[in-house]
Structures are given as structure tokens and as C-alpha cells.
């Protein structure tokens, strides 16, 4: 049995992206604070090589070793917030920037031959540099595949081919990449290639490969002249869910990329470049990098793990881990002035009284609350599975009259909301407000009965309802409907539409009403839908009460702040000219707020006021803008952020 050796690192932290040098003598890794480290295994000495200067939740330094263990390529953000490829020379201890920063470059990968460095780069990253800004929404990023020829004496791997005779061979001076791994001697023994980088003139030796730019990521090298990368598959359907990415393989000698397999969440290439392991859902599959992917079911890796769990030991470990999460990942190092060692000592004795995960969640919540920060969350964990009661809902308000349930209000979902389904609205149902519901699936319903008990287990399956204009079965009719599991969307939409109609009525059609439920994607979508559909109005009321936050709503503020430069003549209709730009509401604006809006819902009214767009009306928002992110999960799958 091998002896265990412990190396103490100089900066206790959380660590990411460990990568062994091919010769096994050194290790690179990154940490919580985006430092890049190099560890010499023999001496146990660790040195900090560089630091990414901007904390963004997407960790993308991704250090990778050259085949000869001399160079480390990694990614670092520039003051523009675009990323560049950097190279550290272990021999000279010198760092050089490889790409010029006029594109967003990422995912470096050394070719097994040692002649090339592959990477992905985008020239339309633009507004996506503001990862928290709403102006980054609907800005798809496309990346192209690039290759840098490292040595000035190396020929292009993409020599010109004759356009006169397809049978003509390539110029004799051109080198054709091999498809194997490391170079081999005459006896067949494997040798490690020597990597030579001539930085002078390197920009002129970067080649764009003939791969249609798309949303690519996670580039990894396989055998010499071969790389793999993922292509994000756009979400589809009302639910917006995606089914994993497409894994592509590019072979330099063929000059083309082709899909290798689909539905991939993660993948990795073995160190010798010969094998590829990927995950689709919970399934792991192993394939060869130089052959087609295994057929369905083949190559599957059995990786079921079972373990006995001591919950109390887990609670003790997760208590310390959660405490470390707050200490390491908070946005300021002073922890809002909290004596965090004292805080831990104060709450730790309560661990002995934790009886189940709910108790432990409460204890972690109290520990985190000592920081006094707006965004502090404890969630998830190893809770027992509890069967859902699956109660169906009909999208309606009821009142009890004549010992019957009588329909007081029927929610319709309004118009243009394909994500909403109203069970009692639709052609042919003829269900009206004021009708009596007499029976569900043939079982009579009285006013003393619990309607939710009668609808238990009916969500998303057909039920037969008996309605009548009177509280008796005389003249009753039966309709088949499909109850829903949640009425929240229907009720919210009805409230919004009611407010819009009220504003329209009281202002005699001169004012628009726009509700912004959050500053995430749903709020962005809702704002665009309602604001521009009412841009013929003379002013607008922006309602952000109960705003759930999300991103920084700079996009909404910029649209509200927009002014027009003049008019275009309109020679038709009533000859009313239209503005340039056309999209906007140019009149007065007001924003309604309340104490239940926070995070991005705090920032948006602040920006509205700071830019003097109009008055704020209502109660002060709850003040929860600051927080933390990117914390690792706890061992039982829960989190403390």
C-alpha cells in the first residue's frame, strides 16, 4: 500500500481545475479568489503564477499543460472584460499574452504534436461582458475555432490546394498533420515532442478554421490534429428546457468538424488522447477518440456508488463547510464586521441537538444570518422523499351558496399566453361565472365538502365536472377538463391585466401600464411585451411591486430614458408622422414600488430615480442588493450561499 503524503498549501481556500503536468512532477490549480498556482511535487512548494482580475461566476482560467511540461496556457480577463490566452513558461518563469484581446478567447488546448495551440474565440461577445446586466439578454454569442502555429519555422497545416485539378497533391513543402499521439522513433518508441513558441509574429500565424461559428465551449485536444468541443443546443418548447449539448470532433487532416454524439452534459479526454468519457444525464459512456461514438447502449460505464451515511457526522462536516463558504465567498473580506470565529463557536454547540435535516437547515440559516447580508440562502439537502398529493386546480374563485360551490370568477389566462392553461376557459365548455359545480367525476359536491380533497390526484389528467345554472341537477351538463397543478400564473396575469385596463380607463387611453415581476428573463420578456405594445401612449406607469430581482435592469432603464431625434413623414392613413427611433414612450413616467421588492428590484428604482426619469411612488424597497454566489455544494447536495 502506498504511503500518503500531505502537502500544506500556503493559502487555505477552495480549489478548482487541478491539472498534472505530463511528466508528473508538477500540478496547477486555481482557487476561490481566481489565483493560478503551480505546485512542485518533489519540494512541496506552491507559487502563485497569476490572478484573474475580475470576479465573474463563470470560472474560465482553465490551465492546460503543453505536451513537454514546459508551458501552461490559461485564460485571463483584460480590463475590457474580454478574455485572452496567456502562456507561462516554467523554465524562464515568464508570462506572455498570446492573443491580442480584440476577441474573447477561451478554452486553450495544446495539440498532441506540440506544434499548435487550439482555442475558441468570439468577435461578437460585446454586451455579454456585462454578465449581470439585462442588456446582455438576447445577445447570442458565437465562437469560432482557431489554431496558432507556435513555431515560426513550422509550415501551415492548411496549405492552399489547387483549384484547377482535384487530383493535384498539396505543395511538397507543406506538412500534413499525423493522426497519432506523440512522435515515434524508428524503433516505434514514443517520444515527447518539444514545444517551441516564437511569440514574435505569432498573431500572423493564428488560423481561423472552416467551422461555422456557433455557441461552442469546452475545447479539449485528442490525438494529434484532433480536437473536441461542445455546441450548446438552444432551449425548445414552452418549458425552455434543453437536452444537453452536441459534442463535435474536428480532424485537421480532413479540415472539417462533425458531430460525435449528442445530449452531452460533460466530457473529458484521457491524458494520452485516446479515450473519451462523457455524461448524458446520469449515464457515463466511454469511447475512442479516433473512431465513431459507440452505438446506443454500448460503451456504458457502470458507476453506481453506494455508501453508508452517518447524518450527525455529515451535519458536523457541513456546518464547518457552510461556515467556510460564507467566509471565502462573501463579496467583502471584512464579513460586514462579524467576528466569524466567535459566531462559529456560538452556534456549534447546537449541533448536538439537531435531530433531522430541517433542524440543520435552520441552524445554518441562523449562522449565515450573522453576516447580515441581503442575499443569504440555505436550501436543498438530503430530505426524505415525500409523495406529492398532486391536487388539481381549476383556475377559479368559488363562493358557497345554497349548499353548493358557485363559480365566482373564472380565470381565462387572458390573451397571448401560451404558457398558461385555463381549465375552465376554451371553446365548447360554456362554463360561466355564476354556474354551480354539482359533482366531480360523478361524486356529488356539497358546500360542506372540501373541493381540494375532491380534486386530489387530478392535476394534468382529465376529470368530468357537472355544472348547472341552478343548484339542482335539473338541466345540468357535464364537461371534461384537465386541472392544473398551480394557479399562480393565471392569477398574476389577471391582476396585471386588471391594472392595465384600469389605467387605460382612468387615463382615457393616454397612459400605458407595465408590470415588471422581476429583473430576470421573465421580467425582461414581460417588459418588452407590454411596453412596446403601448408605445402609442403619452406616458407610462412602471409597476415593480413584489419584484423578485435577478439581473441589473440597465436595459429597462435605457429604454425608459430613450429620446427621439425627429420624425418621418407618413403619406398614408391619417398622415400622422412617426418618430425616429420608433420604439419608445416619450412622455412622463412614474414607478410604483413597495417593501416586498428587492435585489434587482432595489437597483431598478434606484437607477430610475438617479437618472431623473420620474417620481417613485410607494414604500421603500427592502434593500437586499448585495450578496454572494458561486459557492460549492454541501456534501448532501444542499447549499449555503
C-alpha positions in Angstrom: 0.0 0.0 0.0 1.4 3.4 -1.0 2.2 5.9 1.8 0.2 9.0 2.0 1.9 12.4 1.6 0.3 15.6 2.7 1.4 18.9 1.2 0.2 22.0 3.1 -0.8 24.8 0.7 0.0 28.4 1.6 -3.5 29.9 1.1 -6.3 27.7 2.6 -9.2 28.1 0.2 -11.4 26.1 -2.2 -9.5 24.7 -5.2 -10.5 24.2 -8.8 -9.2 22.8 -12.1 -6.3 20.6 -10.9 -4.1 19.6 -13.9 -1.0 17.3 -13.7 2.0 18.1 -15.9 2.5 15.2 -18.4 5.8 14.3 -16.7 4.0 14.0 -13.4 6.3 16.4 -11.5 4.1 19.4 -11.2 0.4 20.4 -10.6 -1.5 23.5 -11.5 -4.8 24.6 -9.9 -6.9 27.6 -9.3 -8.6 28.8 -6.1 -11.7 30.6 -4.8 -10.1 34.0 -5.5 -9.1 33.2 -9.1 -5.4 32.7 -8.4 -3.4 30.4 -10.6 -1.0 28.2 -8.7 1.9 25.9 -9.6 2.9 23.1 -7.2 6.3 21.4 -7.4 5.6 17.9 -6.1 9.1 17.0 -5.1 9.7 20.1 -2.9 6.1 20.6 -1.9 6.5 24.3 -2.8 3.5 26.2 -4.3 3.8 29.5 -6.0 1.1 31.9 -7.3 1.6 32.5 -11.0 -1.2 34.9 -11.8 -4.6 36.2 -10.8 -7.7 36.8 -12.9 -8.6 40.4 -12.0 -12.3 40.2 -12.3 -14.6 38.1 -10.2 -17.3 36.6 -12.5 -19.2 33.5 -11.6 -18.0 31.8 -14.8 -14.6 30.4 -13.8 -12.7 30.1 -17.1 -8.9 30.2 -16.4 -8.7 26.5 -17.4 -4.9 25.9 -17.1 -3.6 23.3 -19.5 -0.1 21.9 -19.9 1.9 21.6 -23.1 3.0 18.0 -24.0 6.6 18.7 -22.9 5.5 20.0 -19.4 7.2 23.4 -20.1 4.3 25.7 -20.8 1.0 26.4 -19.1 -1.8 28.0 -21.2 -4.6 29.7 -19.4 -7.3 32.4 -19.7 -7.4 35.7 -18.0 -9.7 38.7 -18.3 -8.4 42.0 -19.6 -9.6 45.5 -18.4 -12.1 45.3 -21.2 -13.6 42.2 -19.6 -12.8 40.2 -22.7 -10.6 37.2 -22.1 -7.2 36.5 -23.6 -5.0 33.4 -23.8 -1.8 33.6 -21.7 1.2 31.3 -21.6 3.5 30.7 -18.6 7.0 29.3 -19.3 8.0 27.1 -16.4 11.7 27.2 -17.5 12.1 31.0 -17.7 9.3 31.8 -15.2 7.9 34.3 -17.7 4.3 35.0 -18.6 3.3 36.2 -22.1 -0.1 37.2 -23.6 -0.8 35.1 -26.7 -4.0 36.6 -28.1 -4.3 40.3 -28.7 -7.6 40.9 -26.7 -9.6 42.1 -29.7 -11.7 38.9 -29.4 -12.9 37.0 -26.4 -10.6 33.9 -26.4 -11.1 30.9 -24.2 -10.6 27.1 -23.9 -6.9 26.7 -24.9 -5.8 23.2 -25.8 -2.3 22.0 -26.9 -2.1 19.8 -29.9 -0.5 16.4 -29.1 2.1 17.1 -31.7 3.3 20.2 -29.8 3.1 22.3 -32.9 -0.2 24.1 -32.3 -2.4 25.7 -29.7 -6.1 25.4 -30.3 -8.6 27.8 -28.8 -12.1 29.2 -29.2 -12.7 33.0 -29.7 -15.7 35.3 -30.2 -15.7 38.6 -32.0 -19.4 39.4 -31.0 -19.0 39.0 -27.2 -19.8 42.7 -26.9 -22.6 43.3 -24.4 -22.1 39.8 -22.9 -19.2 41.3 -21.0 -21.8 42.6 -18.5 -22.8 39.2 -17.3 -25.2 40.6 -14.7 -26.6 43.3 -17.0 -30.0 42.8 -18.6 -28.5 44.3 -21.8 -26.7 41.0 -22.2 -30.1 39.2 -22.8 -30.9 38.2 -26.3 -27.3 38.7 -27.4 -26.3 35.2 -28.6 -22.5 34.7 -28.7 -20.9 32.7 -31.5 -17.4 31.4 -31.3 -15.1 30.2 -34.0 -12.3 27.6 -33.8 -8.8 28.8 -34.1 -5.3 27.3 -34.2 -2.0 29.1 -33.5 1.1 27.7 -35.3 3.6 28.1 -32.5 7.0 28.0 -34.3 7.9 30.5 -37.0 9.7 27.6 -38.9 6.6 25.4 -38.9 4.5 25.3 -42.2 0.8 26.0 -42.2 -1.3 22.9 -41.6 -3.8 24.3 -44.1 -1.8 24.8 -47.3 -3.5 26.0 -50.4 -4.9 23.3 -52.6 -5.2 23.6 -56.4 -8.5 24.9 -57.7 -7.7 23.6 -61.2 -7.3 19.8 -60.8 -8.7 17.9 -57.8 -6.1 15.3 -58.4 -3.1 17.6 -57.8 -1.4 17.0 -54.5 -0.6 19.6 -51.9 2.7 21.5 -52.2 5.7 19.4 -51.2 6.8 21.9 -48.6 3.6 21.6 -46.6 3.5 19.4 -43.6 0.5 17.1 -43.2 -0.5 16.5 -39.5 -0.4 13.0 -38.4 -3.4 11.4 -36.6 -1.3 9.7 -33.9 -0.3 11.0 -30.5 3.3 11.7 -29.6 6.1 11.3 -32.1 7.8 7.9 -32.5 11.3 6.9 -33.2 12.4 4.4 -35.9 12.0 1.6 -33.4 8.5 2.6 -32.6 9.3 4.0 -29.1 7.2 7.0 -28.1 9.0 10.4 -27.6 7.7 13.6 -26.0 7.5 16.4 -28.6 9.4 19.6 -27.8 7.2 22.7 -27.9 8.8 25.8 -29.4 6.9 29.1 -29.2 8.1 32.1 -31.3 6.0 35.0 -29.9 7.2 37.5 -32.5 4.9 37.4 -35.4 2.6 34.9 -33.7 -0.5 36.9 -34.5 0.1 36.3 -38.2 0.3 32.5 -37.5 -3.2 32.3 -36.0 -5.6 30.5 -38.4 -9.4 30.5 -38.4 -10.6 27.0 -39.2 -13.5 26.3 -41.5 -16.1 25.6 -38.8 -19.3 27.6 -38.8 -19.3 29.9 -35.7 -21.8 28.8 -33.1 -22.1 28.7 -29.3 -19.1 26.5 -28.7 -17.3 25.7 -25.4 -15.2 23.2 -23.5 -12.5 22.6 -26.2 -10.2 19.6 -25.5 -7.5 18.0 -27.6 -7.4 14.4 -28.6 -4.8 12.7 -30.8 -2.6 14.9 -32.9 -4.6 17.1 -35.2 -7.9 16.4 -33.4 -10.0 18.4 -31.0 -13.4 18.1 -29.4 -15.8 20.8 -28.3 -19.4 21.2 -27.2 -22.1 23.2 -29.0 -25.0 24.4 -26.8 -28.4 23.3 -28.1 -31.0 26.1 -27.9 -33.8 25.5 -25.4 -37.1 24.5 -27.1 -40.7 24.4 -26.2 -42.7 26.4 -23.7 -40.7 24.9 -20.8 -37.5 26.2 -22.2 -35.6 23.1 -21.3 -32.5 21.8 -23.2 -31.4 18.3 -23.7 -27.6 18.6 -23.3 -25.0 19.7 -25.9 -23.7 18.3 -29.1 -20.1 17.1 -28.9 -18.2 17.8 -32.1 -14.9 16.4 -33.4 -12.6 18.3 -35.7 -9.9 16.5 -37.6 -7.2 18.7 -39.1 -6.3 16.4 -42.0 -10.0 16.3 -43.1 -10.4 20.1 -42.5 -13.9 19.6 -41.1 -15.9 19.2 -37.9 -18.6 16.6 -37.5 -21.0 15.7 -34.6 -19.6 12.9 -32.5 -22.5 12.4 -30.1 -25.4 14.4 -28.7 -27.1 15.0 -25.3 -23.8 15.6 -23.5 -23.6 17.4 -20.2 -19.9 16.9 -19.5 -17.0 15.2 -21.2 -13.2 14.6 -20.8 -10.4 13.3 -22.9 -7.9 10.9 -21.4 -4.3 12.2 -20.9 -3.0 10.1 -23.8 -5.7 11.5 -26.1 -7.0 8.0 -27.0 -10.2 7.7 -24.9 -13.2 10.0 -24.3 -15.7 9.8 -21.4 -18.9 11.7 -21.4 -22.0 12.1 -19.3 -25.6 12.2 -20.6 -28.0 12.6 -17.7 -26.8 10.0 -15.2 -25.2 7.7 -17.9 -21.4 7.6 -18.4 -20.1 6.4 -21.8 -16.6 5.6 -22.9 -15.5 5.9 -26.5 -12.4 6.1 -28.7 -11.3 9.5 -29.9 -10.3 8.2 -33.4 -13.4 6.2 -34.1 -17.2 6.9 -34.2 -19.0 7.1 -30.9 -20.3 3.7 -29.6 -23.9 2.8 -30.6 -26.7 3.4 -28.1 -26.1 1.3 -25.0 -22.5 0.3 -26.0 -19.6 1.7 -24.0 -21.7 2.4 -21.0 -19.7 2.6 -17.8 -21.2 1.1 -14.6 -20.6 3.7 -12.0 -23.2 3.1 -9.3 -21.8 4.0 -5.8 -23.3 3.1 -2.5 -22.3 4.4 0.9 -23.5 4.3 4.5 -24.2 7.8 5.9 -23.8 9.0 9.4 -26.1 12.0 9.5 -24.6 13.5 12.6 -21.1 13.3 11.2 -22.4 14.9 8.0 -24.0 17.7 10.0 -20.8 18.5 11.7 -18.8 18.5 8.5 -21.4 20.6 6.6 -21.6 23.1 9.5 -17.9 23.9 9.1 -18.2 23.7 5.3 -21.1 26.2 5.2 -19.2 28.5 7.6 -16.2 28.4 5.2 -18.4 29.1 2.2 -19.6 32.4 3.8 -16.1 33.3 4.8 -14.4 32.6 1.5 -17.1 33.7 -1.0 -18.6 36.9 0.5 -18.1 39.9 -1.7 -16.1 41.8 1.0 -13.4 40.3 3.2 -14.5 42.0 6.5 -17.7 39.9 6.7 -19.7 43.0 7.5 -17.8 43.3 10.7 -18.9 40.0 12.1 -16.4 38.1 14.4 -16.9 34.9 12.4 -14.7 32.7 14.6 -16.8 33.7 17.6 -20.0 33.2 15.6 -19.0 29.6 14.7 -18.1 28.9 18.4 -21.5 30.3 19.4 -23.6 28.1 17.2 -21.5 24.9 17.1 -22.8 23.5 20.5 -26.4 23.4 18.9 -25.2 20.7 16.5 -25.7 18.1 19.3 -29.4 19.0 19.4 -30.0 18.6 15.6 -32.5 15.8 15.1 -33.0 15.9 11.3 -32.1 17.9 8.1 -34.8 20.5 8.8 -33.2 21.3 12.1 -29.8 21.6 10.5 -31.1 23.9 7.7 -32.5 26.2 10.4 -29.2 26.2 12.2 -27.2 27.0 9.1 -29.7 29.8 8.3 -29.1 31.4 11.7 -25.3 31.0 11.3 -25.5 32.8 7.9 -27.7 35.5 9.3 -24.9 36.8 11.5 -23.3 38.3 8.3 -26.4 40.4 7.9 -26.4 40.4 4.1 -29.4 40.7 1.8 -28.8 37.5 -0.1 -28.1 34.7 2.2 -29.7 31.3 1.4 -29.8 27.8 2.7 -31.5 25.3 0.6 -31.7 21.6 -0.6 -30.1 18.7 1.2 -30.8 15.1 1.9 -34.5 15.2 2.8 -36.6 12.0 2.7 -38.8 11.7 -0.4 -42.4 12.6 0.4 -45.1 11.6 -2.2 -46.8 14.6 -3.7 -50.6 14.9 -3.2 -50.9 16.3 -6.7 -54.1 18.3 -6.1 -55.7 19.6 -9.3 -56.8 23.3 -9.5 -59.5 24.7 -11.8 -58.3 28.3 -12.1 -61.4 29.7 -10.3 -62.7 31.5 -7.3 -65.7 29.9 -5.6 -68.4 31.0 -3.1 -70.7 28.8 -1.2 -74.4 29.4 -2.0 -77.4 27.1 -1.5 -75.0 24.5 0.0 -73.2 24.4 -3.4 -69.9 25.6 -4.9 -70.8 28.5 -7.2 -68.3 29.9 -9.7 -67.5 33.5 -8.6 -64.6 34.1 -11.1 -63.2 32.1 -13.9 -59.6 32.9 -14.8 -59.0 32.7 -18.6 -55.3 33.3 -18.9 -56.0 36.5 -20.9 -54.6 36.5 -24.5 -51.2 35.6 -26.0 -50.0 33.5 -23.1 -49.2 30.0 -24.4 -47.5 29.1 -21.2 -50.8 29.5 -19.3 -53.7 27.0 -19.4 -57.0 27.9 -18.0 -59.1 24.7 -17.3 -62.5 26.3 -17.4 -61.8 28.5 -20.4 -61.9 27.3 -24.0 -64.2 26.7 -26.9 -67.2 24.4 -26.2 -67.1 24.4 -22.4 -69.8 27.0 -21.9 -68.8 27.4 -18.2 -70.0 30.8 -16.9 -69.5 32.8 -13.8 -72.5 32.1 -11.6 -72.7 28.4 -12.6 -72.9 25.8 -9.8 -70.4 22.9 -9.6 -72.5 19.9 -8.6 -70.2 16.9 -9.0 -66.6 15.9 -9.8 -66.1 12.6 -11.6 -69.7 11.7 -10.8 -69.3 12.3 -7.0 -71.8 14.9 -5.7 -70.1 18.0 -4.2 -71.8 19.9 -1.4 -70.9 23.2 0.1 -69.7 21.5 3.3 -67.2 19.3 1.3 -63.6 20.2 0.7 -63.3 20.8 -3.0 -59.5 20.3 -2.9 -60.0 16.8 -1.4 -62.3 16.0 -4.3 -59.6 17.2 -6.8 -56.7 15.3 -5.2 -54.6 13.4 -7.7 -56.3 15.1 -10.7 -53.6 17.6 -11.8 -52.9 17.2 -15.5 -55.4 14.4 -16.1 -59.0 14.5 -17.3 -61.9 14.9 -14.9 -65.6 15.2 -15.6 -67.3 18.2 -13.9 -71.1 18.6 -13.6 -72.3 22.2 -13.9 -75.7 23.7 -13.7 -77.2 27.2 -13.9 -79.2 26.3 -10.8 -78.2 24.4 -7.6 -80.1 21.3 -8.8 -79.2 18.6 -11.2 -82.1 19.6 -13.4 -80.7 20.8 -16.7 -77.1 20.0 -15.6 -74.4 19.4 -18.1 -71.1 17.5 -18.0 -67.8 18.9 -19.2 -64.4 17.3 -19.4 -61.4 19.4 -18.3 -57.8 19.0 -17.3 -57.0 20.6 -13.9 -53.6 22.3 -13.4 -51.1 22.0 -10.6 -50.6 25.7 -10.0 -52.9 28.7 -10.4 -50.2 31.4 -9.7 -49.6 32.3 -13.3 -53.3 32.7 -14.1 -54.0 34.8 -11.0 -51.0 37.0 -11.6 -51.8 37.6 -15.2 -55.4 38.5 -14.3 -54.1 41.0 -11.7 -51.8 42.6 -14.2 -54.4 42.8 -17.0 -56.9 44.3 -14.5 -54.4 47.0 -13.6 -53.7 47.7 -17.2 -57.4 48.1 -18.1 -57.9 50.3 -15.1 -55.1 52.7 -16.0 -56.4 52.7 -19.6 -59.9 53.5 -18.5 -58.9 56.2 -15.9 -56.5 57.9 -18.3 -58.9 57.7 -21.2 -56.4 55.7 -23.3 -53.4 58.1 -22.8 -51.3 56.1 -20.3 -49.6 52.7 -20.5 -49.3 50.3 -17.6 -46.3 47.9 -17.5 -45.7 45.4 -14.7 -42.2 44.1 -14.1 -42.4 41.0 -11.9 -38.6 40.5 -11.7 -35.4 41.7 -13.4 -34.6 38.2 -14.8 -35.6 36.7 -18.1 -39.4 36.6 -17.3 -39.3 40.3 -16.3 -37.4 41.2 -19.4 -39.9 39.4 -21.6 -42.9 40.9 -19.8 -41.5 44.4 -20.1 -40.8 44.1 -23.8 -44.3 42.6 -24.4 -46.3 45.3 -22.6 -44.1 48.4 -23.1 -43.8 48.3 -26.8 -47.4 47.2 -27.4 -48.4 50.5 -25.8 -45.9 52.9 -27.3 -48.7 55.0 -28.8 -49.4 56.3 -25.3 -48.4 59.7 -23.9 -46.9 58.4 -20.7 -46.3 55.2 -18.7 -46.7 53.7 -15.2 -44.0 51.1 -14.4 -45.1 48.8 -11.6 -42.4 46.9 -9.9 -44.1 45.9 -6.6 -43.1 42.4 -5.4 -40.2 42.5 -7.9 -38.2 39.3 -7.3 -34.9 40.6 -8.6 -32.5 38.9 -10.9 -30.1 41.0 -13.1 -29.3 44.7 -13.2 -32.2 46.2 -15.2 -30.0 48.5 -17.2 -31.8 47.6 -20.3 -35.2 48.7 -19.0 -33.7 52.0 -17.7 -32.1 52.7 -21.0 -35.4 52.1 -22.9 -37.2 54.4 -20.5 -34.5 57.0 -20.9 -34.6 56.9 -24.7 -35.5 60.1 -26.5 -36.3 60.6 -30.2 -34.4 62.7 -32.7 -37.1 63.7 -35.1 -40.0 62.5 -37.3 -40.5 60.5 -40.5 -43.2 61.8 -42.8 -46.3 59.5 -43.2 -48.1 60.0 -46.5 -50.9 57.4 -45.8 -53.8 56.9 -43.5 -54.3 59.9 -41.2 -50.8 61.2 -42.1 -49.6 61.1 -38.5 -45.8 61.2 -38.6 -43.8 58.7 -36.7 -40.7 59.2 -34.6 -37.1 58.2 -35.1 -36.4 55.9 -33.4 -39.9 54.5 -33.5 -39.8 52.3 -30.4 -40.4 54.2 -27.2 -42.8 56.2 -25.0 -41.7 59.8 -24.9 -44.0 61.3 -22.2 -43.9 61.3 -18.4 -43.0 58.2 -16.4 -43.7 57.0 -12.8 -42.6 53.9 -11.0 -44.6 52.2 -8.3 -42.5 50.3 -5.6 -43.2 48.5 -2.3 -41.3 46.9 0.6 -41.6 43.5 -1.0 -39.4 44.3 -3.9 -35.6 43.6 -3.6 -32.3 42.7 -5.2 -32.6 43.8 -8.8 -35.9 45.3 -7.6 -33.9 47.6 -5.4 -31.5 48.6 -8.1 -34.0 49.4 -10.8 -35.9 52.1 -8.8 -32.6 53.5 -7.7 -31.5 53.9 -11.3 -34.9 55.2 -12.2 -34.5 57.9 -9.6 -30.8 58.6 -10.2 -31.4 59.3 -13.9 -34.4 61.5 -13.1 -36.8 59.5 -15.2 -39.7 60.4 -12.9 -41.0 60.0 -9.3 -41.1 56.9 -7.2 -44.4 56.1 -5.5 -45.0 53.7 -2.7 -42.9 52.2 0.1 -39.1 51.9 0.2 -37.8 48.6 -1.2 -36.3 46.0 1.2 -32.6 46.7 0.5 -31.2 43.3 -0.5 -29.0 44.0 -3.4 -25.6 42.7 -2.1 -24.8 39.0 -1.7 -22.6 36.2 -2.9 -22.6 33.4 -5.4 -20.6 30.5 -6.9 -20.3 28.6 -3.6 -19.7 24.8 -3.8 -22.5 22.4 -2.8 -22.5 20.7 0.5 -21.8 17.0 0.7 -25.5 16.0 0.8 -26.4 18.2 -2.2 -27.6 21.2 -0.2 -26.2 24.7 -0.4 -25.3 27.6 1.8 -24.8 30.8 -0.2 
